[in-house]
Amino acid sequence: MSICTHKIIDQIIGWHRGKNLIEGSTEKDQVLKLIQEVGELSDNVCKGNDIRDDVGDILVILINIVERRGVTLKDCMELAYGDIKDRTGVMKDGIFIKD
């Protein structure tokens, strides 16, 4: 990740801590908020609207969740990529079906 990406993530973590969203909230609360934001993303995708705010909100919540667990988004993406990089399958009705 670039230096700019690290800086904004650090700023978001600082914002979470400043708003007491790490110690004063729970993972369950954050996951419920995440689901709400994914619903907003879905609505805007279906309507053809700008999704940048929705994706940003989702990333902010994911940063909260990973910070609680002592991992990073990079850790999570590397693990996910390791799982998918050699995956084979087919596209069916716009969905990738893995073997």
TIRODO-566013 format. One record per residue: residue number from 1; chain; x, y, z of N, C-alpha, C, O in turn. Coordinates in nm, 3 decimals, padded with zeros to 5 digits. Layout:
# residues N
   num   chaine       n.x       n.y       n.z      ca.x      ca.y      ca.z       c.x       c.y       c.z       o.x       o.y       o.z
   NUM        A         X         Y         Z         X         Y         Z         X         Y         Z         X         Y         Z
...
//
This chain:
# residues 99
   num   chaine       n.x       n.y       n.z      ca.x      ca.y      ca.z       c.x       c.y       c.z       o.x       o.y       o.z
     1        A    00.084   -00.118    00.000    00.000    00.000    00.000    00.088    00.124    00.000    00.199    00.122    00.053
     2        A    00.039    00.228   -00.059    00.118    00.350   -00.069    00.121    00.423    00.065    00.044    00.393    00.156
     3        A    00.212    00.518    00.075    00.222    00.600    00.196    00.092    00.674    00.221    00.049    00.687    00.335
     4        A    00.028    00.722    00.114   -00.099    00.794    00.129   -00.207    00.702    00.185   -00.287    00.744    00.268
     5        A   -00.209    00.577    00.140   -00.307    00.481    00.190   -00.284    00.455    00.338   -00.379    00.452    00.416
     6        A   -00.159    00.436    00.378   -00.128    00.414    00.519   -00.170    00.534    00.603   -00.220    00.519    00.714
     7        A   -00.148    00.655    00.549   -00.182    00.777    00.623   -00.332    00.785    00.648   -00.374    00.813    00.760
     8        A   -00.414    00.761    00.546   -00.558    00.771    00.565   -00.608    00.662    00.658   -00.700    00.685    00.736
     9        A   -00.550    00.542    00.650   -00.590    00.435    00.742   -00.555    00.475    00.886   -00.636    00.455    00.976
    10        A   -00.437    00.531    00.907   -00.399    00.578    01.040   -00.494    00.687    01.089   -00.531    00.691    01.206
    11        A   -00.534    00.777    00.998   -00.629    00.882    01.035   -00.765    00.822    01.074   -00.828    00.867    01.170
    12        A   -00.809    00.722    01.000   -00.936    00.657    01.030   -00.929    00.585    01.165   -01.023    00.592    01.244
    13        A   -00.818    00.517    01.192   -00.801    00.451    01.322   -00.804    00.555    01.434   -00.866    00.534    01.537
    14        A   -00.737    00.667    01.413   -00.739    00.775    01.511   -00.879    00.830    01.533   -00.917    00.861    01.646
    15        A   -00.955    00.841    01.425   -01.094    00.887    01.435   -01.177    00.788    01.517   -01.254    00.828    01.604
    16        A   -01.160    00.658    01.488   -01.232    00.556    01.565   -01.199    00.568    01.713   -01.289    00.565    01.798
    17        A   -01.072    00.582    01.744   -01.031    00.591    01.885   -01.084    00.720    01.948   -01.130    00.719    02.062
    18        A   -01.078    00.830    01.874   -01.127    00.958    01.924   -01.277    00.959    01.951   -01.324    01.029    02.040
    19        A   -01.351    00.882    01.875   -01.497    00.873    01.892   -01.537    00.756    01.983   -01.655    00.726    01.997
    20        A   -01.436    00.691    02.044   -01.458    00.578    02.134   -01.530    00.462    02.064   -01.612    00.393    02.126
    21        A   -01.500    00.442    01.937   -01.563    00.335    01.861   -01.486    00.203    01.866   -01.530    00.103    01.811
    22        A   -01.372    00.203    01.933   -01.298    00.079    01.953   -01.335    00.023    02.091   -01.389   -00.088    02.101
    23        A   -01.307    00.097    02.195   -01.336    00.051    02.331   -01.485    00.062    02.365   -01.536   -00.019    02.443
    24        A   -01.554    00.159    02.309   -01.692    00.185    02.347   -01.796    00.115    02.261   -01.916    00.135    02.281
    25        A   -01.753    00.035    02.168   -01.844   -00.038    02.080   -01.805   -00.185    02.084   -01.711   -00.223    02.153
    26        A   -01.877   -00.266    02.009   -01.845   -00.408    02.003   -01.828   -00.450    01.858   -01.871   -00.379    01.766
    27        A   -01.764   -00.563    01.837   -01.753   -00.617    01.702   -01.892   -00.642    01.644   -01.916   -00.615    01.526
    28        A   -01.983   -00.692    01.725   -02.119   -00.718    01.679   -02.184   -00.589    01.631   -02.248   -00.587    01.525
    29        A   -02.169   -00.480    01.707   -02.223   -00.351    01.665   -02.165   -00.308    01.531   -02.236   -00.258    01.444
    30        A   -02.035   -00.328    01.516   -01.968   -00.287    01.392   -02.012   -00.372    01.273   -02.028   -00.321    01.163
    31        A   -02.031   -00.501    01.296   -02.077   -00.588    01.187   -02.220   -00.551    01.146   -02.253   -00.553    01.028
    32        A   -02.304   -00.518    01.243   -02.440   -00.474    01.210   -02.437   -00.345    01.128   -02.514   -00.329    01.033
    33        A   -02.348   -00.253    01.164   -02.331   -00.130    01.087   -02.280   -00.162    00.947   -02.324   -00.101    00.849
    34        A   -02.188   -00.257    00.937   -02.136   -00.300    00.808   -02.248   -00.352    00.718   -02.254   -00.317    00.600
    35        A   -02.335   -00.433    00.773   -02.448   -00.487    00.696   -02.537   -00.374    00.646   -02.584   -00.377    00.532
    36        A   -02.562   -00.276    00.732   -02.641   -00.160    00.691   -02.577   -00.088    00.573   -02.644   -00.053    00.476
    37        A   -02.446   -00.068    00.581   -02.375    00.002    00.474   -02.372   -00.080    00.346   -02.380   -00.023    00.237
    38        A   -02.362   -00.211    00.356   -02.367   -00.297    00.237   -02.505   -00.285    00.171   -02.516   -00.287    00.049
    39        A   -02.609   -00.273    00.252   -02.743   -00.251    00.198   -02.751   -00.122    00.119   -02.812   -00.117    00.013
    40        A   -02.690   -00.016    00.171   -02.687    00.112    00.100   -02.609    00.099   -00.030   -02.648    00.156   -00.132
    41        A   -02.498    00.025   -00.027   -02.422    00.001   -00.149   -02.507   -00.072   -00.252   -02.511   -00.034   -00.369
    42        A   -02.575   -00.175   -00.208   -02.662   -00.251   -00.298   -02.767   -00.162   -00.362   -02.792   -00.170   -00.482
    43        A   -02.829   -00.078   -00.282   -02.932    00.013   -00.332   -02.874    00.106   -00.439   -02.936    00.126   -00.544
    44        A   -02.758    00.162   -00.413   -02.698    00.255   -00.509   -02.646    00.185   -00.634   -02.650    00.243   -00.742
    45        A   -02.597    00.062   -00.620   -02.557   -00.015   -00.739   -02.680   -00.038   -00.827   -02.675   -00.016   -00.948
    46        A   -02.788   -00.082   -00.765   -02.911   -00.111   -00.841   -02.966    00.013   -00.910   -03.025    00.003   -01.018
    47        A   -02.948    00.129   -00.847   -03.000    00.255   -00.903   -02.900    00.324   -00.996   -02.932    00.427   -01.055
    48        A   -02.780    00.268   -01.010   -02.679    00.328   -01.096   -02.619    00.455   -01.038   -02.564    00.537   -01.112
    49        A   -02.628    00.472   -00.906   -02.575    00.591   -00.840   -02.426    00.576   -00.807   -02.371    00.466   -00.814
    50        A   -02.364    00.686   -00.771   -02.225    00.688   -00.727   -02.212    00.600   -00.602   -02.292    00.611   -00.510
    51        A   -02.113    00.514   -00.599   -02.094    00.421   -00.488   -01.973    00.453   -00.401   -01.946    00.382   -00.304
    52        A   -01.901    00.558   -00.434   -01.777    00.587   -00.362   -01.798    00.606   -00.212   -01.720    00.554   -00.132
    53        A   -01.900    00.678   -00.173   -01.926    00.700   -00.030   -01.960    00.568    00.039   -01.915    00.543    00.151
    54        A   -02.039    00.485   -00.028   -02.077    00.356    00.030   -01.955    00.267    00.050   -01.938    00.207    00.157
    55        A   -01.872    00.257   -00.051   -01.751    00.174   -00.041   -01.658    00.231    00.067   -01.600    00.156    00.146
    56        A   -01.645    00.363    00.071   -01.564    00.426    00.175   -01.615    00.396    00.314   -01.537    00.364    00.404
    57        A   -01.747    00.405    00.333   -01.805    00.374    00.464   -01.778    00.229    00.504   -01.748    00.200    00.619
    58        A   -01.790    00.139    00.407   -01.763   -00.003    00.434   -01.618   -00.022    00.475   -01.589   -00.096    00.570
    59        A   -01.526    00.043    00.405   -01.384    00.032    00.441   -01.356    00.089    00.580   -01.276    00.032    00.655
    60        A   -01.421    00.199    00.615   -01.402    00.258    00.748   -01.444    00.158    00.856   -01.375    00.143    00.956
    61        A   -01.556    00.091    00.835   -01.602   -00.007    00.932   -01.509   -00.128    00.935   -01.479   -00.180    01.043
    62        A   -01.465   -00.174    00.819   -01.372   -00.287    00.816   -01.242   -00.253    00.888   -01.184   -00.338    00.954
    63        A   -01.196   -00.130    00.875   -01.075   -00.087    00.947   -01.099   -00.096    01.097   -01.011   -00.139    01.171
    64        A   -01.217   -00.057    01.143   -01.250   -00.070    01.285   -01.242   -00.215    01.329   -01.183   -00.246    01.433
    65        A   -01.300   -00.303    01.250   -01.305   -00.445    01.287   -01.165   -00.507    01.290   -01.132   -00.579    01.383
    66        A   -01.084   -00.478    01.189   -00.949   -00.537    01.187   -00.861   -00.478    01.297   -00.778   -00.548    01.354
    67        A   -00.879   -00.351    01.327   -00.802   -00.288    01.434   -00.831   -00.357    01.568   -00.740   -00.377    01.648
    68        A   -00.955   -00.394    01.591   -00.992   -00.465    01.714   -00.921   -00.599    01.724   -00.886   -00.643    01.833
    69        A   -00.899   -00.664    01.610   -00.840   -00.798    01.606   -00.688   -00.795    01.593   -00.623   -00.899    01.597
    70        A   -00.632   -00.676    01.578   -00.487   -00.666    01.568   -00.430   -00.713    01.435   -00.315   -00.754    01.426
    71        A   -00.513   -00.707    01.331   -00.468   -00.740    01.196   -00.488   -00.617    01.108   -00.541   -00.516    01.153
    72        A   -00.445   -00.627    00.983   -00.459   -00.515    00.891   -00.541   -00.556    00.770   -00.560   -00.675    00.743
    73        A   -00.589   -00.457    00.698   -00.657   -00.486    00.571   -00.563   -00.559    00.478   -00.605   -00.650    00.405
    74        A   -00.435   -00.521    00.478   -00.337   -00.587    00.392   -00.326   -00.735    00.428   -00.322   -00.820    00.339
    75        A   -00.320   -00.766    00.558   -00.318   -00.907    00.601   -00.436   -00.982    00.542   -00.421   -01.092    00.487
    76        A   -00.553   -00.923    00.554   -00.676   -00.988    00.508   -00.677   -01.006    00.357   -00.717   -01.111    00.307
    77        A   -00.632   -00.904    00.284   -00.631   -00.913    00.137   -00.530   -01.015    00.090   -00.557   -01.090   -00.004
    78        A   -00.413   -01.020    00.154   -00.313   -01.120    00.116   -00.364   -01.261    00.140   -00.343   -01.350    00.058
    79        A   -00.431   -01.282    00.252   -00.487   -01.414    00.281   -00.594   -01.451    00.179   -00.596   -01.563    00.129
    80        A   -00.683   -01.355    00.148   -00.789   -01.381    00.050   -00.730   -01.409   -00.088   -00.774   -01.500   -00.157
    81        A   -00.630   -01.330   -00.127   -00.569   -01.353   -00.258   -00.503   -01.490   -00.264   -00.510   -01.558   -00.366
    82        A   -00.437   -01.530   -00.154   -00.378   -01.663   -00.148   -00.482   -01.772   -00.171   -00.453   -01.876   -00.231
    83        A   -00.603   -01.748   -00.122   -00.712   -01.844   -00.140   -00.765   -01.847   -00.284   -00.804   -01.953   -00.333
    84        A   -00.765   -01.732   -00.352   -00.831   -01.726   -00.484   -00.735   -01.732   -00.602   -00.779   -01.762   -00.713
    85        A   -00.606   -01.705   -00.582   -00.516   -01.685   -00.695   -00.509   -01.802   -00.791   -00.491   -01.783   -00.911
    86        A   -00.523   -01.921   -00.742   -00.515   -02.038   -00.829   -00.652   -02.105   -00.849   -00.660   -02.216   -00.902
    87        A   -00.755   -02.038   -00.807   -00.890   -02.095   -00.813   -00.935   -02.107   -00.959   -00.911   -02.017   -01.040
    88        A   -00.998   -02.216   -00.989   -01.055   -02.235   -01.123   -01.205   -02.250   -01.109   -01.258   -02.281   -01.002
    89        A   -01.273   -02.228   -01.220   -01.417   -02.239   -01.222   -01.473   -02.181   -01.349   -01.401   -02.164   -01.447
    90        A   -01.601   -02.152   -01.348   -01.669   -02.098   -01.466   -01.761   -01.984   -01.425   -01.805   -01.974   -01.311
    91        A   -01.790   -01.899   -01.523   -01.889   -01.793   -01.504   -02.025   -01.848   -01.544   -02.040   -01.907   -01.650
    92        A   -02.123   -01.828   -01.457   -02.260   -01.868   -01.488   -02.354   -01.758   -01.441   -02.360   -01.726   -01.322
    93        A   -02.426   -01.701   -01.536   -02.521   -01.592   -01.507   -02.453   -01.477   -01.431   -02.512   -01.419   -01.340
    94        A   -02.330   -01.446   -01.470   -02.257   -01.333   -01.409   -02.194   -01.363   -01.275   -02.143   -01.272   -01.210
    95        A   -02.197   -01.488   -01.232   -02.139   -01.528   -01.104   -02.029   -01.631   -01.132   -02.048   -01.723   -01.211
    96        A   -01.914   -01.614   -01.066   -01.805   -01.710   -01.079   -01.833   -01.827   -00.986   -01.844   -01.809   -00.865
    97        A   -01.843   -01.945   -01.044   -01.866   -02.068   -00.968   -01.734   -02.143   -00.961   -01.683   -02.190   -01.064
    98        A   -01.678   -02.155   -00.840   -01.548   -02.223   -00.829   -01.566   -02.373   -00.838   -01.669   -02.430   -00.803
    99        A   -01.458   -02.437   -00.888   -01.458   -02.584   -00.897   -01.454   -02.645   -00.759   -01.454   -02.768   -00.746
//
